Amino acid sequence: MRRTERKVAGAAVLQTNVTAAITRALFRELAKTGYAALSIEAVAKRAGVGKAAIYRRWPSKLEMVSDLLAEVGIELVDLPDTGSLRGDVVALLEQTRALLRRPLIARILPDLHAEMRRTPALASAVRTGIQQGRRARAQELVRRAIDRGELSPDIDVDLALDLFGALLYWRVIVTGQPTPPDYLERLTTLTLGGLRALSEQAAASKR
């Protein structure tokens, strides 16, 4: 959900184009320096604004990073209903691969996950603002499959969600391996197999 521009006491309405410039600058600085070395001054300089423009929007570096990561992270995931579980899984994996291939994202994510272990407040913000939001979107995919009768209504939804994107993230971000043309097809087959196994297990437990 995009943050709505708000009025600041004694100030004019925040300008959308300035917020957009700060957003672009933040991600480029994150990719360049990582979170620990990131500074408000560097972001402001790259955006061509004063530090006050940032502080009018966010009280701290943590708030700025958390807010913009959550905003961009959720908006980058759009899960249209393709009409089938396979189609939905293919669409999700294709979008995830496209996201992970973005140069800035590929540079930011490893540092961000490492920093989350050192900075509990950042970890909490990322998990609440990004990971929970993205899992909620993926949960819609599972619910649609249940409604269509493709998966058991008793399936372990949380475990099912773990199947989406984890192997792709590991291959692209952690190991840096390429994804050949047939990779997503094979990964889709593997993911569907896992989902169906979970579904059958859940259905069997109710007999």
Phi and psi in degrees as a GROMACS rama.xvg file:
@    title "Ramachandran Plot"
@    xaxis  label "Phi"
@    yaxis  label "Psi"
@TYPE xy
-72.6302  139.281  ARG-2
-69.8073  132.27  ARG-3
-80.4759  140.166  THR-4
-65.8524  131.69  GLU-5
-116.426  160.205  ARG-6
-84.9368  140.13  LYS-7
-105.913  141.393  VAL-8
-53.198  124.467  ALA-9
75.911  9.26089  GLY-10
-130.041  165.816  ALA-11
-77.8252  170.866  ALA-12
-61.071  137.087  VAL-13
-62.7389  137.396  LEU-14
-82.6751  128.58  GLN-15
-61.8042  -39.0627  THR-16
-67.1787  -30.752  ASN-17
-70.2584  -42.9466  VAL-18
-60.1024  -40.8876  THR-19
-64.4295  -39.8123  ALA-20
-65.3389  -40.5322  ALA-21
-64.9832  -40.8048  ILE-22
-60.4678  -48.1978  THR-23
-61.1813  -43.318  ARG-24
-64.0469  -40.1216  ALA-25
-59.3131  -48.647  LEU-26
-67.2719  -33.4985  PHE-27
-70.2147  -37.318  ARG-28
-69.5324  -39.2292  GLU-29
-59.627  -42.9656  LEU-30
-66.2538  -32.3287  ALA-31
-79.696  -45.4075  LYS-32
-113.32  -21.049  THR-33
85.4294  168.078  GLY-34
-67.0265  -44.1604  TYR-35
-59.3622  -40.3968  ALA-36
-90.9851  -2.74636  ALA-37
-64.845  138.646  LEU-38
-132.274  149.166  SER-39
-58.7707  -39.8155  ILE-40
-60.0143  -44.2124  GLU-41
-66.9226  -39.9465  ALA-42
-64.9449  -44.2922  VAL-43
-61.5725  -44.423  ALA-44
-62.1019  -44.661  LYS-45
-65.8635  -34.8002  ARG-46
-78.9479  -13.887  ALA-47
74.7216  33.0146  GLY-48
-130.892  169.308  VAL-49
-83.1457  160.83  GLY-50
-60.0645  -30.2297  LYS-51
-60.5576  -33.3285  ALA-52
-62.9091  -33.6051  ALA-53
-75.3483  -45.9493  ILE-54
-67.2118  -21.3977  TYR-55
-70.5656  -21.0098  ARG-56
-101.291  -38.407  ARG-57
-138.487  138.215  TRP-58
-78.1751  -13.309  PRO-59
-157.11  168.328  SER-60
-60.2443  -43.7453  LYS-61
-59.2405  -45.4017  LEU-62
-63.5772  -41.2407  GLU-63
-63.9602  -49.6802  MET-64
-63.2181  -46.3809  VAL-65
-61.2557  -45.3355  SER-66
-63.8145  -48.4647  ASP-67
-73.6586  -34.4658  LEU-68
-64.0981  -43.2991  LEU-69
-63.4563  -43.4619  ALA-70
-61.8521  -49.3717  GLU-71
-73.0121  -41.076  VAL-72
-60.2326  -42.5719  GLY-73
-73.5265  -40.102  ILE-74
-69.3235  -22.4859  GLU-75
-76.1843  -10.0767  LEU-76
-109.444  109.509  VAL-77
-123.188  120.236  ASP-78
-114.111  85.3152  LEU-79
-68.144  150.802  PRO-80
-80.725  108.944  ASP-81
-84.158  -12.1306  THR-82
99.7651  -5.77589  GLY-83
-150.445  155.675  SER-84
-62.4691  -44.5731  LEU-85
-59.2277  -47.5763  ARG-86
-60.899  -40.3651  GLY-87
-65.7823  -41.2815  ASP-88
-65.659  -42.6782  VAL-89
-59.6285  -45.6587  VAL-90
-62.4065  -41.8907  ALA-91
-64.6724  -44.9285  LEU-92
-67.9107  -37.217  LEU-93
-64.6068  -42.8067  GLU-94
-66.9703  -38.9255  GLN-95
-65.4189  -42.9375  THR-96
-62.8612  -42.6972  ARG-97
-61.1049  -40.3105  ALA-98
-64.9399  -47.8461  LEU-99
-68.0545  -21.7524  LEU-100
-80.6489  -12.797  ARG-101
-64.2572  128.332  ARG-102
-54.2375  -44.0885  PRO-103
-65.7116  -43.0939  LEU-104
-63.2485  -43.2582  ILE-105
-62.537  -28.64  ALA-106
-86.5064  -31.4385  ARG-107
-78.2755  -44.0589  ILE-108
-58.8067  -47.8251  LEU-109
-59.2886  -43.1434  PRO-110
-65.2215  -40.2514  ASP-111
-62.5274  -44.9  LEU-112
-68.225  -34.0279  HIS-113
-67.4759  -42.342  ALA-114
-68.2183  -28.3095  GLU-115
-60.3493  -31.0002  MET-116
-73.6463  -25.3547  ARG-117
-93.7687  -20.6824  ARG-118
-126.723  92.3807  THR-119
-55.8503  -36.6553  PRO-120
-65.0051  -38.6632  ALA-121
-66.9929  -43.4099  LEU-122
-58.7373  -44.849  ALA-123
-62.6919  -42.6815  SER-124
-65.6922  -42.919  ALA-125
-66.6551  -44.3615  VAL-126
-67.4278  -36.0011  ARG-127
-78.0742  -45.2882  THR-128
-84.8592  -27.8682  GLY-129
-113.042  -59.6634  ILE-130
-64.1232  -42.65  GLN-131
-66.5377  -37.771  GLN-132
-65.5113  -42.7356  GLY-133
-69.1295  -37.4547  ARG-134
-66.9964  -33.698  ARG-135
-64.236  -38.3377  ALA-136
-65.3176  -43.8193  ARG-137
-65.8329  -31.7243  ALA-138
-62.7098  -31.1038  GLN-139
-60.0307  -38.0313  GLU-140
-61.6874  -45.2484  LEU-141
-65.2143  -43.0317  VAL-142
-62.2523  -38.7471  ARG-143
-63.1144  -41.3617  ARG-144
-64.2707  -37.1777  ALA-145
-64.9058  -44.7674  ILE-146
-63.0835  -32.1629  ASP-147
-82.1461  -5.83657  ARG-148
83.4215  12.8844  GLY-149
-84.3395  -22.3371  GLU-150
-132.249  152.584  LEU-151
-67.498  140.138  SER-152
-66.36  -12.8326  PRO-153
-97.828  8.01485  ASP-154
-60.4307  146.895  ILE-155
-73.2799  95.4385  ASP-156
-63.3785  -41.2485  VAL-157
-61.622  -42.4362  ASP-158
-69.1377  -36.5589  LEU-159
-60.3234  -40.0235  ALA-160
-64.3836  -28.8178  LEU-161
-64.8517  -20.4079  ASP-162
-75.664  -21.86  LEU-163
-83.8937  112.204  PHE-164
85.0426  -14.3192  GLY-165
-63.0264  -46.9378  ALA-166
-67.6092  -35.4663  LEU-167
-66.1669  -42.4649  LEU-168
-60.4266  -45.3199  TYR-169
-60.4829  -44.5485  TRP-170
-68.4239  -46.703  ARG-171
-79.052  -46.8144  VAL-172
-90.148  -45.5899  ILE-173
-79.6547  -50.9486  VAL-174
-93.5884  -17.1076  THR-175
69.1463  21.828  GLY-176
-82.1144  152.998  GLN-177
-74.7539  165.359  PRO-178
-117.798  96.4171  THR-179
-59.2948  166.967  PRO-180
-53.091  -35.1081  PRO-181
-91.5693  0.745967  ASP-182
-64.57  -47.3142  TYR-183
-64.9147  -32.9249  LEU-184
-64.651  -44.4805  GLU-185
-68.2066  -37.0741  ARG-186
-68.6437  -35.5115  LEU-187
-62.7151  -44.4943  THR-188
-61.0666  -42.951  THR-189
-64.4785  -43.4027  LEU-190
-64.6176  -43.9245  THR-191
-63.0192  -38.6471  LEU-192
-61.2932  -42.9133  GLY-193
-64.0525  -42.2136  GLY-194
-64.0035  -42.608  LEU-195
-68.4214  -36.2219  ARG-196
-63.7306  -42.7398  ALA-197
-62.6501  -40.2798  LEU-198
-65.0798  -45.2677  SER-199
-65.0411  -38.9102  GLU-200
-62.0548  -43.138  GLN-201
-65.9852  -42.2766  ALA-202
-66.0191  -39.2947  ALA-203
-65.6552  -33.7196  ALA-204
-70.0753  -15.7366  SER-205
-94.901  -5.99415  LYS-206
